[in-house]
């Protein structure tokens, strides 16, 4: 139950976006979303395992991962904001 509460608390913005999408998609659309999600999740897991089992990559991540992850996530966020034109409002 705690996991559900935490997920809802941290993902309220996601719920606000996905509920209307799923409500209007119909059974076929939701099925397609689920299939695409599961396929891409499998790809993501395989890519993570592939990278984590490479000694050179694992060493870099273990040494610099705490610094690299926030930098990469901030860079992705800035890229999305700039490309969407959010600063031009």
N, C-alpha and C positions, 0 to 999 in steps of 0.2 A: 504494500500500500504506500510505503514511503517513496518508492521509486515513482509511482504514478503522481503523487503530490508534487515531488520535485520536478518531474518532467513537465507537468502543467504549469508550475510556477515559473520555470525558466523558459518555457516555450509558448507563453500566452500570445505572443505576436504571431507565431506559426499557426496556432489554433485559429486565430482570427482570419488568417489567409486561407488555410486549407479547408475549413468547414464549408465555406461557400463554394469552393472549387469542387469538392467532392459531392456537395448537395446538388449541383447542377450538371455534373458529369454523366450521371446515369450509370447503369451497371457495366456497360461496355467500357466506358471511360475509366471508371474506377478499377476495373480489371486490368486495363492497359497500364494504369499508373502503378499498380501493385507488381505486375510482371516486370516493368522497366526498373522499378525500385529494387526488386530482388536480384535482377541480373546485374545491375550496376553495383549493388552491395557486394555481390560475389566478386566482381572485378576489383573493387576497392580492397577487399580482404586479401585476394590473391596478390595484388600489387604490394600491399603492406607486408605480407609474408615474404614475398620475393626480395623486397628491399631490406627487410630486417635480417634475412639470412645471409646477406652479403657482408663479409667482415669489414670492409672499408666503409661502407655506408653505415653499418651498425656503430662503428667507432665514432664516426662524425656525429651521428644522432645522439649517442650517449654523452659525448663531450659538449656539443653545441646545441642540442635539442631544446633546452630550456630557454635559450636566447633566440633560436631560429623560429620556433613555432609562433610566438607573438608577433615577430616581425613579418612573417609570411601572412598570417591572418590579417594583420593591419594593412599590409600591401594589397591583399585581395579585396578587402573592404573599401579601401580608397579607390582601387581600380573600378569596382562596381559603381561607386558613387559618382566618379568622374564620367564614366562611360554612359551612365543613365542620365546625365545632365542635372543631377540633384543640386549642384552648386549654382545652377543658373536660375533657380526659382526666385 
